[in-house]
């Protein structure tokens, strides 16, 4: 990952870096790696996330179609 600092504006560069890291999922991965997650817990979490994504897509699809 690369961020350019322009005109010694470090605050702006930090803001850009944080946004890039958020988009890449770095913060989320760091949070998950703080403690051990049992394989069964990981499987349940991933399944719940998939269900959440599917419901969100369905809601957006229905909203677009006007239901």
N, C-alpha and C positions, 0 to 999 in steps of 0.2 A: 504494500500500500504506500502511496506517495502523495504528500501534500506540500505544496509550494507556499512559502511565506513571502508575501509581497509587502513592500514598504514597511518592514519590521512590524507588521500587524499580526502578532502571535495569537491574539484572541480570535481573530477571524479564522486563522489556520487551524486552531484547536476546534473551533465550531465545525469546520469542514471535516476534520479528522473524525470527530465524534459521530457525525452524520454518516460518514462512510462505514465506520465500524458498526454502527447500528444496522445499516442496510445489509452488511455482510453477516450479521448474526454473531459477532464476536462477544458482545456483552452477554448475550443469552447463553452462549457456550461456556463463558467463564463462570456464570452463575451455576450452571449445571455441574461443572467440574469441581466446585468447592467441596462437595461431599460425595461419597460413593452412592450410586444408585443401583439397587438390585436389578437384575435382568427382568424380573417380573414387573417391577415398578416402572421400568423404562418402557416395556411393552404396553402397559396400561396407559401410561402418559402419552405415548405416540398414537395409540388408538383413539384416545380422547381428543387429541389435537386433530386427527384426521376427521373425526366426526364433526368437530367444531368448524373446520374448514369447509366441509361438505354442506353443512347447514347454512353457513354464511354465503356460499356460492348460490345455493338454492334461493335464499332470500333475495339476493341481488338479481337473480334471473327473473323471479316473480315480480320484483319491483320494476324491472325494465319492460316486462310484458304487460304491466298495468293491472295486475290482480290485487 
